[in-house]
Amino acid sequence: MFSSGARELMHGQEIFRTGNLTQLARPTDRVGLTARQVLEHCARTAVAAVSSLLVARLFGLPEIYWAPVTTLVITQSSLGSTLAISWQRFVGTVLGAVVGAILVSYFGAHIVVFGISVFILGLLCALAQTDRNAYRFGSVTLTIVMLVPMTEPAWRVAFHRSAGVSLGIAVALVMTVVWPESEAKIKKLHSLHWKVRFRHRSPNART
């Protein structure tokens, strides 16, 4: 049994080997197989986003949009996958906020400093044994802290960003527990997805 990453790689190699680039336009993760599943998934996503926004307002965060953005990014169908993504995003965000706040406070938002900051963040993510998702999320936070013009000190911006992300993660986890999607639906979607993608792997495979 191939992992998801291995199957994606095999599919990409097959596309370029056969020259059938039209496969790139095919959906890779469908919203649902039936109208009911589509409506349920869309409603679940909308409720999660609105709930996250309300919680951010309740806590009085100055940049409330980070909470629903995080919720929308990490909300998955099962608790296990949501926990994994949540941890990576949290660690990456904290590291990015700390590195960005420290370096921009002492050295300013110069191009060279920014590049060195991204490099250092990658090393820290590797030392923390996180994956590339943490590095990507952390880099986004670092970029915002260092490059977006702010009227507040960098450390306060970093704190607000981390707080917003943490709230968004919390709402996503609660939503996954309160309103989980059926595992049977998830497995059926993934099974159909890979069956369609590998059905025409070889010109000789058609019957």
C-alpha positions in Angstrom: 0.0 0.0 0.0 1.4 3.3 -1.1 1.3 6.4 1.1 -0.6 9.5 0.0 2.6 11.3 -0.9 4.0 8.4 -2.8 0.8 8.1 -4.8 0.8 11.8 -5.6 4.4 11.5 -6.9 3.6 8.5 -9.0 0.6 10.2 -10.5 2.7 13.3 -11.3 5.4 11.3 -13.0 2.7 9.4 -15.0 1.2 12.7 -16.2 4.4 14.1 -17.6 5.5 10.7 -19.0 2.3 10.3 -21.0 2.0 14.0 -21.8 -1.7 13.9 -20.7 -1.7 17.3 -19.0 -5.5 17.4 -19.0 -5.4 15.2 -15.9 -4.1 18.2 -14.0 -7.6 19.8 -14.3 -9.2 16.8 -12.5 -10.3 17.4 -8.9 -7.9 15.9 -6.4 -10.1 16.1 -3.3 -13.8 16.3 -4.0 -16.1 18.1 -1.7 -18.5 15.2 -1.7 -19.9 12.3 -3.8 -23.6 13.2 -3.3 -25.6 16.5 -2.9 -26.1 15.6 0.8 -22.4 15.2 1.4 -21.6 18.5 -0.4 -24.2 20.4 1.6 -23.0 18.8 4.9 -19.4 19.6 4.2 -20.1 23.2 3.2 -22.3 23.8 6.2 -19.7 22.3 8.5 -17.0 24.5 7.1 -19.1 27.6 7.3 -20.1 26.9 10.9 -16.5 26.3 11.9 -15.4 29.6 10.2 -18.2 31.7 11.9 -17.6 30.1 15.3 -13.9 30.9 15.1 -14.6 34.5 14.2 -17.0 34.9 17.1 -14.5 33.4 19.5 -11.8 35.8 18.3 -14.2 38.7 18.8 -15.1 37.5 22.2 -11.4 37.5 23.3 -11.0 41.0 21.8 -8.2 40.1 19.3 -7.1 43.1 17.2 -6.7 40.9 14.1 -9.6 38.6 14.3 -9.2 37.2 10.8 -6.3 35.0 11.8 -8.6 32.7 13.8 -11.0 31.8 11.1 -8.2 31.6 8.5 -6.4 29.0 10.7 -9.7 27.1 11.3 -10.4 26.9 7.6 -6.8 25.8 6.8 -6.5 23.0 9.4 -10.1 21.7 9.7 -10.2 18.1 8.5 -12.7 15.3 8.4 -11.2 13.2 11.2 -9.8 14.2 14.6 -6.5 12.4 14.0 -5.6 14.4 10.9 -6.8 17.6 12.4 -4.5 17.0 15.5 -1.5 16.4 13.3 -2.0 19.5 11.2 -2.9 21.6 14.3 0.4 20.7 16.1 2.5 21.5 13.0 0.8 24.8 12.5 1.1 25.8 16.2 4.8 24.9 16.5 5.6 26.7 13.2 3.6 29.8 14.1 5.3 30.1 17.5 8.8 29.7 16.0 8.1 32.1 13.2 6.7 34.7 15.6 9.6 34.4 18.0 12.3 34.5 15.3 10.6 37.4 13.4 10.0 39.5 16.5 13.6 39.1 17.8 15.4 39.8 14.6 13.2 42.6 13.4 13.5 44.3 16.8 17.3 44.2 16.8 18.2 44.4 13.1 15.2 45.9 11.4 13.2 44.5 8.4 16.1 44.6 5.9 16.1 42.1 2.9 19.3 40.3 4.1 17.9 40.0 7.6 14.6 38.7 6.3 16.4 36.0 4.2 18.6 35.0 7.2 15.5 34.8 9.4 13.7 32.4 7.0 16.9 30.3 6.9 17.2 30.2 10.7 13.5 29.3 11.0 14.1 26.3 8.8 17.0 25.1 11.0 14.8 25.5 14.1 12.0 23.6 12.5 14.4 20.8 11.7 15.8 20.8 15.2 12.3 20.6 16.6 11.7 17.6 14.2 8.6 19.2 12.6 7.6 18.7 9.0 7.5 21.1 6.1 4.0 22.3 7.0 5.4 23.8 10.2 8.1 25.5 8.2 5.6 26.9 5.7 3.2 28.2 8.4 6.1 29.6 10.4 7.5 31.4 7.4 4.1 33.1 6.8 4.0 34.3 10.4 7.6 35.5 10.2 6.9 37.4 7.0 3.9 39.1 8.5 5.8 40.1 11.7 8.8 41.4 9.8 7.4 43.0 6.6 3.9 44.1 7.2 3.9 47.7 8.5 2.6 47.8 12.0 2.0 50.6 14.6 2.6 48.2 17.5 5.9 46.6 18.6 7.0 43.4 16.8 6.6 41.3 19.9 3.0 42.4 20.4 2.2 41.6 16.7 3.8 38.2 17.2 1.7 37.5 20.3 -1.5 38.5 18.6 -0.7 36.3 15.6 0.1 33.4 17.9 -3.1 34.0 19.9 -5.3 34.1 16.8 -3.8 30.9 15.4 -4.2 29.1 18.8 -7.9 30.1 18.9 -8.4 28.9 15.4 -6.8 25.6 16.2 -8.9 25.2 19.3 -12.1 25.8 17.3 -11.1 23.4 14.6 -10.5 20.7 17.1 -13.8 21.3 18.9 -15.6 21.3 15.6 -14.0 18.0 14.6 -15.2 16.4 17.8 -18.7 18.0 17.8 -19.4 17.5 14.1 -17.2 14.8 12.7 -17.7 13.5 9.2 -18.3 9.8 8.8 -15.1 7.7 8.3 -17.0 5.7 5.8 -17.5 8.8 3.7 -13.9 9.7 4.0 -12.6 6.3 2.9 -15.1 6.1 0.0 -14.0 9.5 -1.2 -10.3 8.6 -1.1 -10.9 5.2 -2.7 -12.8 6.8 -5.6 -10.2 9.6 -5.9 -7.3 7.2 -6.4 -9.3 4.7 -8.5 -10.1 7.5 -11.0 -6.5 8.9 -11.0 -4.9 5.5 -11.6 -7.5 4.1 -14.0 -5.6 5.4 -17.0 -2.1 5.1 -15.7 -1.1 3.1 -18.8 -2.5 3.3 -22.4 -2.6 -0.5 -22.3 -4.7 -0.6 -19.1 -7.9 0.4 -20.9 -10.3 -2.5 -21.6 
